[in-house]
Amino acid sequence: MRPIDLLVIHCTATPNGKAVSRETIRQGHLARGFSDIGYHYLVQVDGSLIVGRPEEQVGAHAAVKGHHYNQTSLGIALIGGTGNGSVGLYTQAQWDSLKLMIESLMDRFEGARVCGHRDLSPDLDGDGQVEPCEWIKLCPCFDVSAWMAAKRTPAPQHIFREKV
């Protein structure tokens, strides 16, 4: 097994509350030139966990110019994230499964940091923080740090960014 020090939470940028198959995500990734599905895990709308790329394989989910986050990370994607003028409106079942998944992975990969994909954006002004104006994308459409600090599900409403 390769070393894992980063757990990156994503969204699939598909309509909130609508199930999307692993194969549909995989085909989209193949069309973008990936060798397979980029994420290691998917959290379906009903809370079921779907294995994507095997953990032993480097993912294709967190490429940021000049950084090699994929080498030592796992990608976990929530199905959904967009639609009806709102972002990040996941089901209670997804929040529950994500919480259990992250706890399990943190037990297995002690010391791993958990972040959202947007948090890997470059710090353009060099102040040591990646601010909203610096995000390359909104993914996963909620503040992972606030969610982790809250230690509850669903995430507090203040961490959602509505009406994008």
C-alpha positions, 0 to 999 in steps of 0.5 A: 500500500502506498503512503496516504497523508491526505483525504480529499473530499469532492463533489461530482458537480451533478444535481443534488439528490439525484443518483449517478452511477459509478459507470457514468462518473467513470465514463466522464473521467475517461472522456477527460483523458483519465485512465479510469475513474479518478475517485477512490470512493463515491458516496451515493445519494442513499448513503451507500459507499461505492468503490471507485479506483482501488486505494493502492492506485494513485487517483486522478482527483486532486491535480494542482499545478506544481503539486502532486497531491494525488500521489499520497491521497485518497479521493472521496466524492459526494454524488451531487453538489449542484442544482436549483440555484444552491450548492452542497445540499447533500442528503442526511444519508450522505452526511452520515456515510461521509462521517463514518467513511472519514472516521474509518479512513482516519483510523487507518491512515493515522495523521492524515489531513482531511480537506476539500478539493477547493482547499488545495487551490494555490495561495495566490496572495501568499498569506498562508490561507486559501481564501474564497477568491483564490478557489479554482472551484467550489468542490465539495461546496461546503467548508470541510474544516468547519464540518470536521470541527462541528463533529456532527451531521448534517453540517451546520448551514453556515458552511454552505454557500447558497445560490451560486 
